[in-house]
Amino acid sequence: MSATSPVRPVLPPDIRARKGGEPLVVLTAYSTPVARLVDAHCDVVLVGDSLGMVIHGLPSTLGVTMEMMILHGRAVVRGAQRAMPVIDMPFGSYEESPAQAFRNASRLMAETGAPAVKLEGGVHMAETIAFLTARGVPVMAHVGLTPQAVNTLGGYKVVGRDDEAAKVMADAKATEAAGAFSIVLEKVPAGLAGRITAELAIPTIGIGAGVDCDGQVLVVDDMLGLFTDFRPKFVKRYAELGRAADEAIAAYAAEVRSRTFPAAEHSFADTVPVKK
């Protein structure tokens, strides 16, 4: 997002102003080339801590570090000219205190150039969100299934059924009151997500939370089908790139072993005839 770019970048007030309007389109990205692809079609490009699992092969998001988020955040910001980069705050970087959260959020913004951060938690994180927003850090909130709390929640399950619904509603309202400019609702029953969306003045962005949210987010690798063995219910696959890549790599390997690649058109001729 250079100062000379003719494209006006999306900023947090623009996202907040989209409440109730055209649905917000959000995808994750972890590299410059993918950020450029996402940028052409989306409003927000999320540098999710899901990169720990998607890119680095970790079993959960808990092992993601600030250094990892900064590295990938810089790469994404380089590729985003219009869509707004939002960077996840990793586990352990904000829970201790509002002051700790500000140190790390301001570092993420300063070292990547991203205009906003995302953190997980509702009522118990309201004080931290208020502390950050009062000091110039725009915050996207995240309630419902919060992957960083997966051990406490007991797995990647739907959150907000039956007696849990009131808690999720309270979490969402607390983040809005604290100053969040938008909120992700993850694996929340569709009816509850619709009620939250109707009662909040900030946009809701759903992932596994039904069609009534103000926008939708998916992990780009999931919707492109890069993982052939991972098919969560809430993901629609718009391509099967994993299968296509497997077939392409298999064809390449077969041609190398049979010496049909490289062919003459893939090779360089000698400038001086070779003496036989």
C-alpha positions in Angstrom: 0.0 0.0 0.0 2.5 2.6 -1.2 1.8 6.4 -0.9 1.9 6.6 -4.7 -0.7 3.9 -5.3 -3.8 5.2 -7.2 -6.0 2.7 -5.3 -7.5 3.9 -2.1 -7.0 1.2 0.6 -9.9 0.0 2.8 -9.5 1.1 6.4 -11.4 0.2 9.6 -14.0 3.0 9.4 -14.9 1.8 5.9 -15.5 -1.7 7.2 -17.6 -0.4 10.1 -19.7 1.7 7.6 -20.5 -1.4 5.6 -22.9 -2.6 8.4 -26.1 -3.9 6.8 -24.8 -3.1 3.3 -23.2 -5.3 0.7 -21.7 -8.3 2.4 -18.0 -8.1 3.3 -15.7 -10.6 1.6 -12.7 -11.8 3.7 -10.1 -14.4 3.0 -6.9 -15.4 4.7 -3.5 -15.0 3.0 0.0 -15.7 4.3 2.2 -14.7 1.3 2.6 -11.8 -1.2 1.4 -13.8 -4.3 -1.8 -15.0 -2.5 -2.4 -11.6 -1.0 -2.4 -10.1 -4.6 -4.9 -12.7 -5.7 -7.2 -12.0 -2.7 -6.7 -8.2 -3.0 -8.4 -8.2 -6.4 -11.7 -9.5 -5.0 -11.9 -9.0 -1.2 -12.5 -6.2 1.3 -10.2 -7.7 4.0 -7.2 -10.0 3.8 -6.7 -11.7 7.2 -3.3 -12.8 8.2 -4.6 -15.5 10.5 -2.7 -17.4 13.1 -4.1 -20.4 11.2 -0.8 -20.0 9.3 0.7 -22.1 12.0 -1.3 -25.1 10.9 -1.7 -24.3 7.2 1.9 -23.2 6.4 4.1 -24.5 9.3 2.4 -27.9 10.0 1.7 -27.2 13.7 -1.1 -29.2 15.4 -2.9 -26.0 16.5 -2.5 -22.2 16.5 -0.9 -22.2 20.0 2.7 -22.5 18.8 2.5 -19.4 16.6 4.8 -16.6 17.6 4.9 -12.8 17.1 7.9 -13.3 14.8 5.9 -15.6 12.6 3.0 -13.2 12.4 5.3 -10.3 11.6 7.1 -12.2 8.9 3.9 -13.3 7.1 2.2 -9.9 7.9 4.9 -8.0 6.0 4.5 -10.4 3.0 0.8 -9.9 2.9 0.9 -6.1 3.3 3.3 -6.0 0.3 0.6 -7.7 -1.8 -2.5 -5.8 -0.6 -3.1 -2.6 -2.4 -6.9 -2.1 -1.7 -8.1 -4.9 0.7 -7.4 -4.1 4.3 -4.8 -6.4 6.0 -5.7 -7.5 9.5 -3.2 -9.5 11.6 -4.1 -12.0 14.3 -2.5 -11.5 17.6 -0.9 -14.9 18.6 -1.7 -16.8 21.7 0.2 -15.4 24.7 0.7 -11.9 23.2 -2.3 -10.1 24.7 -4.0 -12.1 27.5 -1.7 -11.1 30.4 -2.7 -7.4 30.5 -3.9 -4.5 28.4 -0.4 -3.1 28.5 1.1 -6.3 27.1 -1.6 -6.3 24.4 -0.7 -2.7 23.4 3.0 -3.4 23.2 2.5 -6.3 20.9 -0.4 -4.8 18.9 1.6 -1.7 18.3 4.6 -3.8 17.3 2.6 -5.8 14.8 1.2 -2.6 13.2 4.6 -0.8 13.2 6.6 -3.6 11.8 4.1 -4.8 9.1 2.2 -1.7 8.1 -1.2 -3.4 8.8 -3.9 -1.0 10.0 -5.7 -3.4 12.4 -5.3 -6.4 14.5 -7.6 -9.2 15.6 -7.8 -10.9 18.9 -10.0 -13.6 20.4 -12.3 -13.3 23.4 -15.5 -11.6 24.6 -16.4 -10.2 28.0 -13.1 -11.0 29.6 -11.2 -9.2 26.8 -13.4 -6.1 26.7 -11.0 -4.1 28.9 -8.1 -4.9 26.7 -10.1 -4.0 23.5 -11.0 -0.7 25.1 -7.4 0.0 26.1 -6.2 -0.7 22.6 -8.8 1.3 20.7 -8.3 4.3 23.0 -4.7 4.3 22.0 -5.2 4.1 18.2 -5.2 0.3 17.6 -8.2 -0.7 15.6 -9.5 -4.1 16.8 -11.4 -6.8 15.0 -12.9 -9.1 17.7 -13.5 -12.8 17.5 -16.1 -14.8 19.6 -17.8 -18.2 19.5 -15.3 -20.9 18.7 -11.9 -19.3 19.6 -9.2 -21.6 18.4 -6.6 -20.3 20.9 -8.9 -21.6 23.6 -9.4 -25.0 22.0 -8.1 -26.9 25.0 -10.5 -25.1 27.3 -13.4 -25.5 25.0 -12.7 -29.2 24.5 -12.2 -29.2 20.8 -13.3 -27.4 17.6 -17.0 -27.6 18.3 -20.0 -25.4 17.7 -20.3 -22.8 20.4 -23.6 -21.1 21.3 -26.2 -23.9 21.5 -28.8 -23.9 24.2 -27.5 -22.4 27.5 -24.3 -21.1 25.7 -26.3 -18.7 23.5 -26.6 -16.0 26.1 -22.9 -16.0 26.8 -22.0 -15.7 23.1 -24.4 -12.8 22.8 -22.9 -11.1 25.8 -19.4 -11.6 24.4 -20.3 -10.0 21.1 -22.0 -7.0 22.8 -19.1 -6.5 25.1 -16.6 -6.3 22.3 -18.8 -3.8 20.5 -19.1 -1.7 23.6 -15.3 -1.8 24.0 -14.8 -0.3 20.6 -14.2 -3.2 18.2 -14.9 -2.1 14.6 -16.1 -5.6 13.5 -16.4 -9.1 14.9 -15.8 -12.6 13.7 -18.4 -15.2 14.7 -16.9 -18.7 14.4 -18.9 -21.9 14.5 -22.0 -20.2 16.0 -25.5 -21.6 15.2 -27.0 -19.7 12.2 -30.0 -18.4 14.2 -27.9 -17.0 17.0 -25.5 -15.4 14.5 -28.4 -13.7 12.8 -29.7 -12.4 16.2 -26.3 -11.1 17.1 -26.0 -9.4 13.7 -29.3 -7.8 14.1 -28.5 -6.4 17.6 -25.0 -5.2 16.9 -24.1 -1.9 15.2 -20.8 -3.2 14.0 -20.4 -5.8 11.1 -20.3 -9.5 11.9 -18.1 -11.7 9.8 -19.1 -15.3 9.9 -17.2 -18.5 9.5 -19.5 -21.4 10.0 -22.1 -19.0 11.3 -24.8 -18.9 8.6 -25.8 -16.5 5.8 -27.2 -13.6 7.9 -23.8 -12.2 9.0 -22.6 -9.0 7.4 -19.7 -10.8 5.7 -17.9 -14.2 5.4 -14.4 -15.4 5.9 -12.7 -18.6 5.0 -9.1 -19.9 5.0 -8.0 -19.5 1.4 -6.3 -22.9 1.3 -9.5 -24.6 2.5 -11.8 -23.0 -0.2 -9.2 -23.7 -2.9 -9.1 -27.4 -1.9 -5.3 -27.5 -1.3 -5.9 -30.0 1.5 -7.4 -33.2 0.1 -8.1 -34.7 3.5 -9.7 -31.7 5.3 -13.4 -31.0 4.7 -15.1 -29.1 7.5 -18.8 -28.7 7.1 -18.7 -24.9 6.8 -16.2 -24.8 3.9 -17.4 -24.8 0.3 -14.6 -25.8 -2.1 -14.4 -23.6 -5.1 -11.5 -25.5 -6.6 -9.6 -28.8 -6.1 -6.1 -27.4 -6.3 -4.7 -30.1 -4.1 -5.8 -32.9 -6.4 -4.6 -30.9 -9.5 -1.2 -30.3 -7.8 -0.9 -34.0 -6.9 -1.6 -35.0 -10.5 0.8 -32.4 -11.9 3.7 -33.5 -9.6 3.0 -37.2 -10.4 3.2 -36.4 -14.1 6.5 -34.4 -13.6 8.0 -37.2 -11.6 7.1 -39.8 -14.3 8.6 -37.7 -17.1 11.8 -37.1 -15.2 12.2 -40.8 -14.5 11.4 -41.7 -18.2 13.7 -38.9 -19.5 11.0 -37.3 -21.5 11.5 -34.1 -19.5 13.3 -31.9 -20.3 12.6 -32.1 -24.0 14.4 -30.1 -26.7 12.1 -27.1 -26.3 13.0 -26.9 -22.6 16.8 -27.0 -23.2 19.4 -24.6 -24.5 21.4 -25.4 -27.7 25.2 -25.1 -27.7 26.5 -22.0 -29.5 29.5 -24.0 -30.7 29.0 -27.4 -32.3 30.2 -30.1 -30.1 32.9 -32.2 -31.7 32.2 -35.9 -31.8 
